[in-house]
Amino acid sequence: MVERCKRLAESGAFQNAVLGLIILNAVAMGLETWPALGVRWASVFQAVNVGVQVAFGLELAVRIIGHGRRPLEFFRSGWNTFDFAVVALALLPATGSFAAVARLARVLRVARLITGMPELRLIIGTLLRSVSSMGHIVMLLGLLIYVYGVTGHHLFASVDPEHWGSLGRAAQTLFFVITLEGWVEIMRASEAATPWAWLYYLSFIIIAVFVVINLFIAVVINNLENARKEESNAAPRAEDEIAASSAEIRAMASELAKLRSAVEALGGRR
């Protein structure tokens, strides 16, 4: 039973079926948001929701049973814990105080596409690994906005108090400038204070957008390459472990055969 569930959970057909259920659930939830379809096919959508929930429950049961006498090993993986939490939360009643949580859990079932696709898991894992490195870049960007905000307040507050009247407004304006949306109009208003306003904006855009923002991209790409290298190194190690285990099994079988021959020879002498 355990081996059968383990082979089933690791089979490609089983995983593809789960992905198909997730996509079906996503399509049904999207169609349900249309008022006309939601009212007309409400019973169908409800049946799909119940069927998908039951299928997800059976899927988790197969994967947990596949761990045999150590079912808690299933929860050692963060992705498995996420799957279990999403399916468990969806069991909450869709009425009363748990209605919002139940609806949220139904939406999160779509996020299970991440756990079902290795490339998506790699990307999410890379982003999580990049959080610590990004902290220093965020500090650098915050320092840059602070310095330019104070400078912009002293330079342009008299002619454009709406954008530079305080440090908070200046920081908000600089954040808008980082998005490269509407910064030209803000610069035109600032030129009433000094014709050199363009130099202020140009230097900030070069440093904040083309340098600091690209640092974020560099950190993510670097962590992505490291994650891929770790995965590629883990695969040979797993193959080596399997080969070593197979060699040990063959050696044990050989020793058992010798022991059996010795026992049979001893019995023949008697």
SERO-4910 file (N, C-alpha, C, O; in steps of 0.05 Angstrom, whole numbers):
BEGIN
 pado doro    nc1    nc2    nc3   cac1   cac2   cac3    cc1    cc2    cc3    oc1    oc2    oc3
  Met    A     16    -24      0      0      0      0     17     25      0     13     44    -15
  Val    A     37     25     18     55     49     20     70     53     -6     72     75    -16
  Glu    A     82     31    -16     98     33    -40     81     41    -64     90     56    -81
  Arg    A     57     31    -65     39     38    -87     32     67    -86     32     80   -107
  Cys    A     26     78    -62     20    107    -60     44    124    -66     42    145    -79
  Lys    A     68    114    -58     92    129    -64     97    131    -94    104    152   -104
  Arg    A     95    108   -107     99    108   -136     78    125   -151     84    139   -170
  Leu    A     53    124   -141     32    140   -153     37    170   -149     34    185   -168
  Ala    A     46    178   -126     51    206   -120     74    217   -137     75    240   -144
  Glu    A     94    199   -143    117    208   -158    114    205   -188    131    214   -203
  Ser    A     92    193   -197     88    189   -225     81    216   -239     68    233   -228
  Gly    A     89    218   -264     83    242   -279     54    246   -285     44    268   -285
  Ala    A     39    223   -290     11    225   -295     -5    237   -271    -23    253   -274
  Phe    A      3    228   -247    -10    238   -223     -5    268   -220    -24    283   -214
  Gln    A     19    277   -223     26    305   -221     12    322   -242      3    344   -236
  Asn    A     11    312   -266     -4    326   -288    -34    328   -282    -46    348   -288
  Ala    A    -44    307   -270    -73    308   -263    -78    329   -241    -98    343   -242
  Val    A    -60    331   -222    -63    352   -202    -61    380   -214    -77    397   -207
  Leu    A    -42    384   -232    -41    410   -246    -66    416   -261    -76    438   -262
  Gly    A    -77    395   -274   -103    399   -289   -125    407   -270   -142    424   -277
  Leu    A   -126    395   -246   -147    403   -227   -143    432   -217   -163    446   -214
  Ile    A   -118    440   -213   -113    468   -205   -122    487   -226   -135    507   -220
  Ile    A   -116    481   -252   -124    498   -274   -155    499   -276   -166    520   -281
  Leu    A   -167    475   -273   -197    474   -274   -209    491   -252   -228    506   -257
  Asn    A   -197    490   -228   -207    506   -206   -204    536   -212   -221    552   -206
  Ala    A   -181    543   -224   -176    571   -230   -196    581   -251   -206    604   -248
  Val    A   -201    565   -272   -220    573   -292   -248    576   -281   -262    596   -287
  Ala    A   -256    558   -264   -283    559   -252   -286    583   -234   -307    596   -235
  Met    A   -265    590   -219   -266    613   -202   -268    639   -218   -281    658   -211
  Gly    A   -253    640   -240   -254    663   -257   -281    667   -270   -292    689   -271
  Leu    A   -293    645   -280   -319    647   -293   -341    654   -273   -361    667   -279
  Glu    A   -336    646   -248   -356    651   -227   -359    680   -220   -379    689   -210
  Thr    A   -338    696   -227   -339    725   -221   -357    740   -240   -364    763   -234
  Trp    A   -364    728   -263   -382    741   -281   -411    739   -270   -420    716   -266
  Pro    A   -424    761   -266   -451    759   -253   -470    741   -268   -484    725   -255
  Ala    A   -472    743   -294   -491    727   -309   -485    697   -306   -502    681   -302
  Leu    A   -459    690   -310   -451    662   -308   -453    652   -279   -461    629   -274
  Gly    A   -446    669   -260   -447    661   -232   -474    653   -222   -477    635   -206
  Val    A   -495    667   -233   -522    661   -225   -533    637   -240   -546    619   -229
  Arg    A   -527    636   -266   -539    615   -283   -526    588   -277   -540    567   -276
  Trp    A   -500    587   -272   -486    562   -269   -476    558   -240   -456    545   -235
  Ala    A   -491    570   -221   -482    569   -193   -479    540   -183   -460    533   -169
  Ser    A   -498    523   -190   -497    495   -181   -473    480   -193   -460    464   -180
  Val    A   -466    487   -218   -443    474   -231   -417    482   -218   -400    466   -212
  Phe    A   -415    508   -213   -391    518   -200   -388    507   -172   -366    500   -163
  Gln    A   -410    504   -158   -409    492   -131   -400    462   -133   -385    453   -116
  Ala    A   -410    448   -153   -402    420   -156   -373    418   -163   -359    400   -153
  Val    A   -363    436   -180   -334    436   -187   -318    442   -162   -297    429   -157
  Asn    A   -327    461   -146   -312    468   -122   -310    444   -102   -289    438    -92
  Val    A   -333    430    -98   -333    407    -80   -316    385    -92   -300    372    -77
  Gly    A   -319    379   -118   -303    358   -130   -273    363   -129   -258    345   -123
  Val    A   -265    388   -134   -237    395   -133   -226    392   -104   -204    382   -100
  Gln    A   -242    401    -85   -234    399    -57   -230    369    -49   -211    363    -35
  Val    A   -249    352    -57   -247    324    -50   -222    312    -64   -207    296    -52
  Ala    A   -217    319    -89   -194    309   -104   -168    318    -91   -149    302    -89
  Phe    A   -167    343    -81   -143    352    -68   -139    338    -42   -116    331    -34
  Gly    A   -160    332    -28   -158    317     -3   -147    289     -8   -130    279      7
  Leu    A   -157    275    -29   -147    249    -36   -118    250    -44   -102    232    -38
  Glu    A   -111    271    -59    -83    274    -67    -64    276    -43    -43    263    -43
  Leu    A    -71    293    -24    -55    296      0    -53    270     15    -32    262     26
  Ala    A    -75    255     16    -75    229     31    -56    210     17    -41    196     31
  Val    A    -56    209     -9    -37    191    -24     -9    199    -18      8    182    -13
  Arg    A     -3    225    -18     25    234    -14     34    229     15     57    222     20
  Ile    A     16    232     34     23    227     62     26    197     67     45    189     81
  Ile    A      8    181     57     11    152     60     36    142     48     48    122     57
  Gly    A     45    155     26     70    147     13     95    149     31    116    138     25
  His    A     93    164     53    115    166     72    115    143     93    132    142    110
  Gly    A     96    125     91     95    101    108     91    108    137     73    122    144
  Arg    A    109     96    153    106    100    182    116    126    192    115    132    216
  Arg    A    126    143    174    135    169    182    120    191    167    131    205    151
  Pro    A     94    193    173     78    213    158     86    242    163     82    259    146
  Leu    A     99    247    186    107    274    192    130    283    173    135    307    171
  Glu    A    143    264    160    164    272    141    152    288    118    166    304    106
  Phe    A    127    285    113    113    300     92    115    330     98    116    346     79
  Phe    A    114    338    123    113    366    130    140    378    133    143    402    140
  Arg    A    161    363    128    188    375    129    193    393    105    210    411    106
  Ser    A    177    390     84    179    407     61    160    431     64    136    426     70
  Gly    A    170    455     61    152    478     64    130    479     43    108    488     49
  Trp    A    136    468     19    115    468     -2     93    448      5     70    454      0
  Asn    A    100    426     17     80    407     26     62    419     48     38    415     48
  Thr    A     75    433     66     59    446     87     40    467     76     18    469     85
  Phe    A     50    481     56     32    501     43      8    488     30    -14    497     32
  Asp    A     13    465     15     -9    451      3    -29    442     23    -54    445     20
  Phe    A    -19    430     46    -37    420     66    -53    443     79    -77    440     83
  Ala    A    -40    466     84    -54    488     96    -76    499     78    -98    506     87
  Val    A    -70    501     52    -90    511     33   -115    493     32   -137    502     32
  Val    A   -110    467     30   -132    448     29   -148    447     55   -172    446     55
  Ala    A   -134    449     77   -147    448    103   -164    474    108   -187    472    118
  Leu    A   -154    497    100   -169    522    104   -194    522     86   -214    534     94
  Ala    A   -192    510     63   -215    509     45   -238    493     57   -261    494     47
  Leu    A   -233    477     77   -254    461     90   -271    478    109   -292    469    119
  Leu    A   -262    503    115   -278    520    133   -304    527    120   -306    530     95
  Pro    A   -325    530    135   -351    537    124   -351    565    111   -339    583    121
  Ala    A   -364    567     88   -364    592     73   -385    611     83   -394    629     68
  Thr    A   -393    608    108   -413    626    120   -403    634    147   -385    621    158
  Gly    A   -415    655    158   -408    664    185   -381    678    185   -373    691    166
  Ser    A   -367    676    209   -342    690    212   -319    679    196   -300    693    192
  Phe    A   -322    654    186   -300    642    171   -305    645    140   -290    634    125
  Ala    A   -325    660    132   -331    662    104   -308    675     88   -300    665     67
  Ala    A   -296    696     99   -274    710     85   -250    692     83   -237    691     62
  Val    A   -244    677    105   -221    659    104   -225    636     84   -207    629     70
  Ala    A   -250    626     83   -256    604     65   -253    613     36   -242    599     19
  Arg    A   -263    638     30   -260    648      2   -231    653     -5   -223    648    -27
  Leu    A   -216    663     15   -187    667     10   -173    641      5   -156    639    -13
  Ala    A   -181    620     20   -168    594     16   -174    583    -12   -158    570    -24
  Arg    A   -198    588    -22   -205    579    -49   -188    593    -70   -179    580    -89
  Val    A   -182    618    -65   -164    633    -83   -136    622    -82   -122    620   -102
  Leu    A   -127    615    -57   -100    605    -54    -96    578    -67    -73    571    -73
  Arg    A   -118    564    -72   -114    538    -86   -102    542   -114    -88    524   -124
  Val    A   -106    565   -126    -94    571   -152    -64    574   -148    -49    567   -166
  Ala    A    -55    584   -125    -26    587   -120    -12    560   -118     12    559   -118
  Arg    A    -27    538   -117    -14    512   -116     -1    505   -143     14    486   -145
  Leu    A     -6    521   -164      9    518   -188     39    521   -183     56    509   -197
  Ile    A     46    537   -164     74    542   -157     87    516   -147    109    508   -156
  Thr    A     73    502   -130     84    477   -119     84    455   -140    100    436   -137
  Gly    A     67    457   -160     66    436   -180     85    439   -203     89    421   -219
  Met    A     98    463   -205    117    468   -227    144    475   -215    147    495   -202
  Pro    A    164    458   -221    191    462   -209    203    489   -216    216    501   -199
  Glu    A    199    500   -240    210    525   -248    199    548   -231    213    566   -223
  Leu    A    173    547   -225    160    567   -208    171    565   -180    175    585   -167
  Arg    A    174    540   -170    186    537   -143    214    549   -142    221    561   -122
  Leu    A    229    545   -163    256    556   -164    256    587   -163    272    599   -149
  Ile    A    237    599   -177    236    628   -178    227    639   -150    239    658   -140
  Ile    A    207    627   -138    198    636   -112    220    632    -91    225    649    -75
  Gly    A    233    609    -93    255    604    -74    278    625    -78    290    633    -58
  Thr    A    283    632   -102    303    653   -108    295    679    -96    312    693    -84
  Leu    A    270    687    -99    261    712    -87    263    712    -57    271    732    -45
  Leu    A    257    690    -44    259    688    -15    288    690     -6    294    702     14
  Arg    A    306    677    -22    334    679    -15    345    707    -19    365    714     -6
  Ser    A    333    722    -36    343    749    -43    335    770    -22    345    792    -23
  Val    A    316    763     -4    305    783     14    327    795     32    328    819     35
  Ser    A    345    778     43    366    788     60    385    806     45    393    827     56
  Ser    A    392    799     21    410    816      5    397    842     -3    410    863     -4
  Met    A    371    841     -8    357    865    -17    354    885      6    350    909      1
  Gly    A    356    876     31    354    895     53    374    917     52    367    940     58
  His    A    399    911     45    419    931     44    414    950     20    420    974     22
  Ile    A    404    940     -2    397    957    -24    374    976    -17    374    999    -26
  Val    A    355    966     -3    332    982      6    343   1005     24    333   1028     23
  Met    A    362    998     42    374   1019     59    388   1040     42    385   1064     48
  Leu    A    402   1031     22    416   1050      4    396   1068    -10    400   1092    -13
  Leu    A    374   1056    -20    354   1071    -34    340   1091    -15    334   1114    -23
  Gly    A    335   1082      9    322   1100     29    340   1123     36    331   1146     39
  Leu    A    367   1118     39    386   1140     44    386   1159     21    388   1184     25
  Leu    A    386   1148     -3    386   1165    -27    361   1183    -29    363   1207    -34
  Ile    A    338   1171    -23    313   1187    -23    313   1208     -1    303   1230     -5
  Tyr    A    325   1201     22    326   1220     44    343   1245     36    335   1267     40
  Val    A    367   1239     26    385   1261     19    373   1279     -3    373   1303     -1
  Tyr    A    363   1266    -24    351   1281    -46    325   1295    -37    318   1316    -47
  Gly    A    310   1283    -19    286   1295     -9    291   1320      6    278   1341      2
  Val    A    311   1320     24    317   1344     39    328   1366     20    321   1389     23
  Thr    A    345   1357      1    355   1377    -18    333   1389    -35    332   1413    -40
  Gly    A    315   1371    -45    293   1381    -61    274   1399    -46    263   1418    -57
  His    A    270   1394    -20    253   1412     -3    265   1440     -2    250   1459     -5
  His    A    291   1442      2    304   1468      4    305   1482    -23    305   1507    -24
  Leu    A    306   1467    -45    308   1479    -71    281   1487    -83    279   1509    -95
  Phe    A    261   1471    -80    237   1474    -95    211   1479    -78    190   1483    -90
  Ala    A    213   1479    -52    189   1481    -36    175   1508    -40    150   1510    -38
  Ser    A    190   1529    -46    178   1555    -49    161   1558    -74    142   1573    -75
  Val    A    168   1543    -96    153   1545   -121    134   1521   -125    116   1524   -141
  Asp    A    139   1499   -111    122   1475   -115    117   1461    -88    127   1439    -84
  Pro    A    103   1475    -70     98   1463    -43     82   1437    -44     84   1421    -26
  Glu    A     66   1433    -65     50   1409    -67     68   1384    -68     61   1363    -57
  His    A     91   1386    -82    109   1363    -84    133   1364    -66    144   1343    -59
  Trp    A    141   1388    -57    165   1391    -41    161   1406    -15    180   1415     -3
  Gly    A    136   1409     -6    130   1425     18    141   1413     44    144   1428     63
  Ser    A    145   1387     45    156   1374     69    173   1350     60    173   1343     37
  Leu    A    187   1339     79    204   1316     73    187   1292     64    195   1277     46
  Gly    A    163   1289     76    145   1267     68    136   1270     40    136   1251     24
  Arg    A    127   1294     32    118   1299      5    142   1296    -15    138   1286    -37
  Ala    A    165   1305     -7    189   1303    -24    196   1274    -29    202   1266    -52
  Ala    A    194   1257     -8    200   1229    -11    180   1215    -29    187   1198    -45
  Gln    A    154   1223    -26    133   1212    -43    138   1220    -72    134   1204    -90
  Thr    A    146   1245    -76    151   1255   -104    174   1240   -116    173   1232   -139
  Leu    A    195   1235   -101    219   1221   -111    211   1192   -118    222   1180   -136
  Phe    A    193   1180   -102    184   1153   -108    169   1153   -135    172   1134   -150
  Phe    A    153   1174   -140    140   1176   -166    160   1179   -188    157   1167   -210
  Val    A    182   1194   -183    202   1198   -203    216   1171   -210    223   1166   -233
  Ile    A    219   1154   -190    232   1128   -194    216   1112   -214    227   1097   -230
  Thr    A    189   1114   -214    172   1100   -232    173   1111   -261    163   1099   -279
  Leu    A    186   1135   -264    189   1148   -290    162   1156   -301    159   1158   -326
  Glu    A    142   1161   -284    116   1170   -292    111   1199   -283    111   1205   -259
  Gly    A    107   1217   -302    100   1245   -295    122   1262   -284    117   1283   -273
  Trp    A    147   1252   -285    169   1267   -273    176   1292   -289    187   1312   -278
  Val    A    171   1292   -315    177   1316   -331    161   1340   -323    171   1362   -321
  Glu    A    135   1336   -317    118   1358   -308    127   1369   -281    127   1393   -277
  Ile    A    136   1351   -263    146   1360   -237    172   1376   -241    176   1396   -228
  Met    A    188   1367   -260    214   1381   -265    208   1409   -277    222   1428   -270
  Arg    A    188   1411   -294    182   1437   -306    173   1457   -284    181   1480   -286
  Ala    A    158   1447   -265    150   1465   -243    174   1473   -226    175   1496   -216
  Ser    A    193   1455   -223    217   1461   -206    235   1481   -220    251   1495   -207
  Glu    A    235   1482   -247    253   1500   -262    246   1529   -256    262   1547   -263
  Ala    A    222   1535   -244    216   1562   -237    234   1572   -214    238   1596   -211
  Ala    A    244   1553   -198    262   1560   -176    291   1563   -185    305   1581   -177
  Thr    A    300   1545   -203    327   1546   -213    328   1532   -240    316   1511   -244
  Pro    A    343   1544   -259    345   1531   -285    361   1505   -285    361   1490   -304
  Trp    A    375   1501   -262    391   1476   -260    375   1453   -248    387   1433   -239
  Ala    A    349   1455   -246    333   1434   -235    336   1408   -250    334   1386   -239
  Trp    A    340   1410   -276    343   1386   -293    367   1369   -283    366   1344   -285
  Leu    A    388   1382   -273    411   1367   -264    404   1351   -239    414   1329   -235
  Tyr    A    388   1363   -221    379   1348   -198    363   1323   -205    369   1302   -195
  Tyr    A    344   1326   -223    328   1303   -231    344   1283   -247    341   1258   -243
  Leu    A    361   1292   -265    377   1274   -281    396   1257   -263    398   1233   -267
  Ser    A    409   1270   -244    427   1255   -226    412   1234   -210    421   1212   -206
  Phe    A    388   1242   -200    372   1223   -183    363   1200   -200    364   1177   -191
  Ile    A    354   1205   -224    344   1183   -241    367   1164   -248    363   1139   -248
  Ile    A    390   1175   -254    413   1157   -261    421   1140   -238    426   1116   -241
  Ile    A    423   1152   -214    432   1137   -190    411   1118   -181    416   1094   -176
  Ala    A    386   1128   -178    364   1111   -166    353   1091   -185    349   1068   -177
  Val    A    349   1099   -210    336   1080   -228    356   1062   -242    353   1038   -242
  Phe    A    376   1074   -254    394   1058   -271    416   1044   -255    430   1027   -265
  Val    A    420   1051   -229    440   1038   -213    427   1021   -191    431    997   -190
  Val    A    412   1034   -173    401   1020   -150    381    999   -159    382    976   -149
  Ile    A    362   1006   -177    342    987   -186    355    963   -200    347    940   -196
  Asn    A    376    968   -215    390    946   -228    405    929   -209    411    905   -214
  Leu    A    412    940   -185    424    923   -164    404    902   -155    412    879   -150
  Phe    A    379    909   -153    358    890   -146    358    867   -166    358    843   -158
  Ile    A    359    874   -191    358    854   -212    383    836   -211    382    812   -214
  Ala    A    406    848   -206    431    833   -204    430    813   -181    440    791   -184
  Val    A    419    822   -158    418    804   -135    400    780   -141    407    757   -135
  Val    A    377    785   -154    358    763   -160    371    744   -180    369    720   -177
  Ile    A    384    754   -201    396    737   -221    419    721   -208    422    697   -215
  Asn    A    434    733   -191    456    718   -178    446    696   -161    456    673   -161
  Asn    A    425    701   -145    413    680   -129    399    658   -145    399    635   -138
  Leu    A    388    666   -168    376    647   -186    397    627   -197    393    603   -199
  Glu    A    420    638   -205    442    621   -215    452    603   -192    458    579   -197
  Asn    A    455    613   -168    464    597   -146    444    574   -140    452    552   -134
  Ala    A    418    581   -141    398    560   -136    399    538   -157    396    515   -151
  Arg    A    402    546   -182    404    526   -204    429    509   -201    428    485   -206
  Lys    A    451    521   -192    475    505   -188    471    485   -165    480    462   -167
  Glu    A    458    494   -144    452    475   -122    435    452   -130    439    429   -122
  Glu    A    415    458   -147    397    437   -157    413    417   -174    409    393   -173
  Ser    A    430    428   -192    445    411   -210    466    394   -195    472    372   -203
  Asn    A    476    405   -172    495    390   -156    480    369   -139    491    348   -133
  Ala    A    455    375   -132    440    357   -115    432    332   -131    431    310   -119
  Ala    A    427    335   -156    419    312   -173    441    290   -174    434    267   -170
  Pro    A    466    297   -180    487    276   -179    490    264   -152    496    240   -150
  Arg    A    487    280   -131    490    268   -104    468    248    -99    473    227    -87
  Ala    A    444    254   -107    422    235   -104    427    210   -120    422    187   -110
  Glu    A    438    213   -144    444    189   -161    466    173   -148    466    148   -148
  Asp    A    486    186   -136    508    172   -123    498    157    -99    506    134    -93
  Glu    A    479    169    -84    468    155    -61    452    131    -69    454    110    -56
  Ile    A    437    133    -91    422    110   -101    441     88   -110    436     65   -105
  Ala    A    462     96   -124    482     76   -133    495     63   -110    500     38   -110
  Ala    A    502     78    -89    515     66    -65    496     47    -51    504     26    -42
  Ser    A    470     55    -49    451     37    -36    447     12    -52    445    -10    -41
  Ser    A    447     14    -79    444    -10    -96    468    -28    -92    466    -53    -92
  Ala    A    492    -16    -90    516    -32    -86    515    -47    -59    523    -70    -57
  Glu    A    506    -33    -39    504    -45    -13    484    -68    -13    488    -89     -1
  Ile    A    461    -64    -27    441    -86    -29    453   -110    -44    448   -133    -36
  Arg    A    468   -105    -65    480   -127    -80    500   -142    -63    502   -166    -63
  Ala    A    516   -126    -47    536   -139    -29    522   -156     -8    531   -178     -2
  Met    A    500   -145      3    485   -160     23    473   -185     11    472   -207     24
  Ala    A    463   -183    -14    452   -207    -27    473   -228    -32    468   -252    -29
  Ser    A    497   -218    -39    519   -237    -43    527   -251    -17    532   -275    -17
  Glu    A    528   -236      5    535   -248     31    514   -268     39    520   -289     50
  Leu    A    488   -261     35    466   -279     41    468   -305     25    463   -327     35
  Ala    A    475   -302      0    478   -326    -17    501   -344     -7    498   -368     -6
  Lys    A    523   -331      1    545   -347     12    537   -361     38    544   -384     42
  Leu    A    523   -346     55    514   -357     80    495   -380     75    496   -401     89
  Arg    A    477   -377     56    459   -399     49    473   -423     39    467   -446     46
  Ser    A    493   -419     22    509   -441     12    524   -456     34    526   -480     34
  Ala    A    534   -440     53    548   -452     75    530   -468     93    537   -490    102
  Val    A    505   -458     97    486   -472    113    477   -498     99    475   -519    112
  Glu    A    473   -497     73    466   -521     58    488   -541     58    483   -565     60
  Ala    A    513   -531     56    536   -550     56    538   -563     83    545   -587     85
  Leu    A    534   -548    105    534   -559    132    513   -579    136    517   -600    149
  Gly    A    489   -574    125    467   -593    127    473   -619    112    465   -640    120
  Gly    A    486   -617     88    493   -640     73    513   -658     87    511   -683     85
  Arg    A    532   -646    101    551   -662    116    538   -678    138    546   -700    145
  Arg    A    517   -666    150    503   -681    171    488   -705    159    475   -720    174
***
